[in-house]
């Protein structure tokens, strides 16, 4: 119990947002971040435009590790970014080691394409295999992470006829409700769903 309390006290953000900048930075993710903040939900959004080939930086790792939740906006080009895939791996590590809640949003992509590495996700992974022939173990870690996150399906934007406002309202409710319940449970590892 003391470890859970200590882990909770170190949390700095309510939500860490992982997304592919070129796909959603100036639209969906920006609007989601704005709405979360307007509702008093402290979110972290990486404002850097990372140069190609750079590794995930400590300026992102610390906020990621110290967030109660991570929202992963899985968009068409998410898997083409090594940075995004490294964030995804780290998020899933935090899910296991820090009981962080993970909420994937399938933004105009089919969750089965993510899970089965088809379409743009399959193409991106094939390209990573070409570029990382000497480190195929890393590419397999990325494949496994994509499969795992697709199994956590929470929100598929393609199947909703509702407006973006409804989407944001849903997430505001979800995080406020989950934040309250998670505070009560002090991040009990068996507490998989917040409602």
N, C-alpha and C positions, 0 to 999 in steps of 0.2 A: 504494500500500500504506500509506503514512503517513497519507493522508486516511482510509482505512478504520480504521486503528488509533486515530486521533484521534476519529473518530465513535464508535467502540466505547467509548473511555474516558469519554465524556460521558454514557453511558447511566446512568440512575439507577434505573429500574424494569425488571423483567423483562417485566411485562405491564401494559398499559393496558386497562381495561374500559370499553367504550362500550355503553350500554344505556338503555332508556326506563324511568325510575324507576317510574312508575305500573304498569308491566307486570311488572317482574322484580326491582326493588330488594330487596324483602323475601322473595323466594323463590329462584328459580334463581340470580340473580347474586350474592346474598348467600352462598349455599351454595358456589358456585364460588369466590368470593373467599376464603372461609374455608378451603376445601380446598387452594387454591393456596398460601396462606400457611402452612398446616400442613405442607406439603411443602417449605418453604423457597424458594418462588417469590414474589418481591417484587412484589406487584400494587398498582396504583393504582386506587382506586375513588372517584369524586367523591361526596362526602357532602352537597354542596349541593343544596337543592331550589330550582332556579332559577325566578325569577319569569318569567311569560309575557312574551315579547318581548325578553328580555335576550340580549345577544350572548355568544358563547363567551368565557370569561374567561382571563386569563393564568395563573390558578391551575390551569387545566386544560391549556392549551396546552403549558406547559413539561414537565409529566410525560408528556404525549402524545408530544411530540417526543423525549423522552429515554428512551423505552421500547424494548426489543428487539422486543416483540410487541404487537399490539393484538388483543383479542378483541372482536368486534362482535356483541352479542346482538340480532339482528333479530327483534323481537317485533311483535305486531299493531299497536301504536300508535307504533312507532319513527319512521315517516316523518311523523307528525303533529307532531313536535317539530322546530322550526327548529334548536334547540340540537343535537339528535342528528344532523341532516343536516349541520350545520356541522362537527361532530366527524368525521363520516364523510368529508367532503371533505378535512379536515386529515389524517386517518389515511391516506387514499390518496395524498396528497401526500408524506407521510413514507415510504410504501412505495416511491415512486419516488426521492425525494431522499436518503433516509437508509437505504435497504434494510431498512426495518422489515418484519417478517413480520406478515401480516394473516390472522386466523382468524375467519371469520364462522360464527356459530351461528344457524341458522334455528329459532328457538324457537316451535314451534307455528304456523309460517307456511310456505307453499309457496315455495321459492326462485324458481319461475317467476312467482309473483305479484310478487315483488320485482323481478325482471329485466324483466318486461313491464308493470309498474306497474298491476296489477289488484287487485281487492278493496280492502282497507283502504289499501294503498299507493297505488293509483290515486285513491281518494277523498281521501287526504291531499294528494297532489300537486295535484289539482284545486282544493282549498281554498287551497293556497299560491298557485296561479295567480291566484285571485280576490283574495287579500290583497296580492299583490306585482305588480300589473299594471304598475307603473312599473319593475319590476326582474325582468322575465321571464328575463333572462340568468342570474340567480342560481338561479331555479327549474330551468332547464335544466341547470345545473351539478349540482344535487341529483339530478335524473333520471339524468344520466350516471353519477354516483357509485353510485346504487342498482343500475344495470345492471352496472357494473363489479364491485361487490362480490358480486353474485349469481353472477357467473362464476367466483368463487374458491371455490365451494362446498366446504366441508369437513365440516360437521356439520348434518344435518337431524334435529331431535329427533322429528319426526312418524314417521319411518321406522324407528325403533329400538324394539324391544320391551323393551330392557334398562332397568334401573333407573337412577335419577339417580346412584347410586354408581358404576355402570359408566361413565357419561358423565364424571364427575369423574376416575375412574381413567384413562380414555383421555386426557384433557387433561393430567393430571399427567405421564403417560408422554411424551406429545407434547412438552410444554414442556421437560422435563428432557432428552430425547433431542435436540430441536432446539437447545436452548441449548448443549449440548456441541458439536454439529456446527457451529453458527453461530460459536461461539468459534474453532473450528479454521479456518473459512473466512474469518474476519474480514469477514463480511457481503458476500461476493462477490455482486455484482448478478445474476450468472447462476445463482446457487444458489437456485432458485425453491422447491424442496420440500425439507423437512428429512428426509424418509425416503420 
